[in-house]
């Protein structure tokens, strides 16, 4: 018994230490900084809520709101796009589906800088890949959506789509084919099949994917820089500005804590309900 | 009857078309990068008047290309080695051993994965600075580990769930000691999981932007350089280096796939017996 406890400790310790030093302690430090007087750098004992007051009062809720709206829209669009994709991939079980799945997975591992640069080169006006080709081939000249909200949203959807698709695909693999066929034999329509069988059974996968997508796009910044032309300031950018140009760490820390709070509100209820083991074990 | 068959066929065709459209959308930006790299004019005017590999020649001759690749490689190698060790042990605690705090541990491990990466990067930056640590590629490697180790732990755990503990017991019954059991039974069975975990670790570190951007200090990784040069000072050198970096990671995927096939073949007969 004592021996197995040492063994457990040995396998548990490295990961626990990493998470403690790299995740828990930094959050505690940020939390502490968020309570010290504005524009100070040293730990001091006079704690204040002033940073939170300026974070909310001085219009810094605006970047947070933009990020939250962007993340929400991205999540909804990704779910709508990933659903038929996962369903189709599940239907075409076999070699072709495997190849298609692999091809969809590969871009995840190409740096998002590369993919976003590609998207901006594609959308560029005048000599861009799309505009230039249309002009050369058909003599049609088109405008561009580059440097708009729409372009940033397109980038967000493009980068985060696979993060929704793969958990959803895992969810679909849990749906027994016989159950759908049984439902169909009993005269269920497409909508009924969706609502009564597919949706409840794939819900855990969809929830994990949506959660992944929301959290990742909540912090996203590169999409707005490369594609959105900074038409709005997103929260990551706002925090970065507080940390670097403004040299106001406490305010930056307070903003960081607000993002962490939003993340926690979304993540904890979902994680609590989902049985990861069931999803992984299959 | 033939009506339903026809509807089914039509749905199937529509689904195939949809998949092709999705794949096209996913690859258009990557093809765009490849096309943009094949010219020598600073301002892109597609279709190019001159198609040339000049940008690649310049990129290969440029010292920056080497430095960027070396920095990214250093970080990725450290991340792969450490994350495989930590995650293999962690996966045993995650999926294999029964213990009291396990379900809490399982959720806690997932938290860094479900956390906005740039925010993690900024929190780490603040902590490093507060602790008097100058950010460099080493601190970036640490930041990568915080995000990547949980993912690798999940990847190895999946393999561990499908693993039959009885094999270990059988080996013990046959008189093997603990080290032998680990080396001869546990490790070979886990090997494919460890290889895919290592591959994930390498690729996620190699391509990471949101953590690196705040934690590398004076050092610059490939994605960081591409990001900063994309918004200011664009030239065909940018897509050319992007293509070189992507091809480098493709080579790693190919090598890992070969290793994976080799290992599964090796461990398969042992599992069967």
Interface residues (C-beta under 8 A of the other chain):
Chain A: X4 X7 X8 X10 X11 X12 X14 X15 X18 X19 X22 X23 X25 X26 X27 X29 X30 X33 X81 X84 X85 X87 X88 X89 X91 X92 X100 X103 X104 X106 X107 X109 X110 X111 X112 X113 X114 X115 X116 X117 X118 X119 X120 X121 X122 X124 X126 X127 X128 X129 X131 X132 X133 X136 X158 X161 X211 X212 X215 X216 X218 X219 X220 X221 X222 X225 X226 X236 X239 X240 X243 X249 X252 X253 X256 X259 X260 X263 X267 X271 X272 X276 X277 X280 X281
Chain B: X12 X15 X16 X18 X19 X22 X23 X25 X26 X27 X28 X29 X30 X31 X32 X33 X35 X36 X43 X44 X45 X46 X47 X85 X86 X87 X89 X90 X92 X93 X97 X99 X105 X106 X107 X108 X109 X110 X111 X112 X113 X114 X115 X116 X117 X118 X119 X120 X122 X123 X124 X125 X126 X127 X130 X142 X143 X145 X146 X149 X150 X153 X154 X157 X158 X161 X203 X204 X206 X207 X208 X209 X210 X214 X222 X223 X224 X226 X227 X230 X231 X238 X239 X242 X245 X246 X249 X253
